[in-house]
Amino acid sequence: MILRTVVRRFDSDYERLLKLADDDAERIKVNRDTGTVWSLSEDRLTYELLAGIDAFIFEARSTYEILGKFLVTFCRIIFAQALTEETSRASCARRGWTLRGRRSYTMNAFCFFTKPHRGSP
């Protein structure tokens, strides 16, 4: 629910940005032609968009962590099997999936298999 709220807020701010850009299209063209920067008439909007992106990244990572903890516990209780980074890698290898050198897998596995909130602030 929090992630949905963050996305809705960002979408609303982004719609405001698109409206401002549409209303100021001529000035943006001049800025592009002269190599200058377009400034928003709503100074706070820049920071609100930035805060929205930051909140999305934080909440998405937290959601991923919570899902990881659930699946590790679910496998342990329901299937009486440990779900670890090693068993995950072995399962991928049996299917022919190459993970070597994939930094995204290593980073995601760290969040997924570590103790709660150890991988994120």
RABELPE-V326093 format. One record per backbone hydrogen bond with DSSP energy under -0.5 kcal/mol. NH is the residue of the N-H (numbers start at 1). CO is the residue of the C=O. E is the energy in kcal/mol with one decimal. If there is no record, write none. Layout:
nh: {NH:NH}
co: {CO:CO}
e: {E:E}
This chain:
nh: {5:6:7:8:9:10:11:12:13:14:15:16:17:18:19:20:21:22:23:24:25:28:29:30:31:32:33:34:35:36:43:45:46:46:47:48:49:50:51:52:53:54:55:56:57:58:59:60:61:62:63:64:65:66:67:68:69:70:71:72:73:74:75:76:77:78:79:79:81:84:88:89:90:91:92:93:94:95:96:97:98:99:102:103:105:106:107:108:109:110:111:112:113:114:118:119}
co: {1:2:3:4:5:6:7:8:9:10:11:12:13:14:15:16:17:18:19:20:22:24:25:26:27:28:29:30:31:31:41:42:42:43:43:44:45:46:47:48:49:50:51:52:53:54:55:56:57:58:59:60:61:62:63:64:65:66:67:68:69:70:71:72:73:74:74:75:75:82:84:85:86:87:88:89:90:91:93:92:96:97:99:101:102:102:103:104:105:106:107:108:109:110:115:115}
e: {-2.0:-2.6:-2.4:-2.5:-2.4:-2.4:-2.9:-2.2:-2.2:-3.0:-2.3:-1.7:-2.0:-2.6:-2.2:-2.5:-2.6:-2.5:-2.7:-1.4:-1.1:-2.2:-2.0:-2.1:-2.7:-2.6:-2.6:-2.2:-1.0:-2.2:-0.8:-1.1:-0.6:-0.7:-0.7:-2.5:-2.7:-2.1:-2.8:-2.0:-2.2:-2.5:-2.7:-2.2:-2.4:-2.4:-2.9:-2.8:-2.1:-2.3:-2.6:-2.2:-2.2:-2.5:-2.5:-2.3:-2.4:-2.3:-2.7:-2.5:-2.2:-3.2:-2.7:-1.8:-2.8:-2.8:-0.8:-0.7:-2.1:-0.7:-2.3:-2.7:-2.5:-2.2:-2.2:-2.6:-2.3:-1.0:-1.6:-2.6:-0.5:-0.5:-2.4:-1.2:-0.5:-1.6:-2.7:-2.6:-3.2:-2.0:-1.7:-2.5:-2.8:-1.2:-2.2:-0.5}
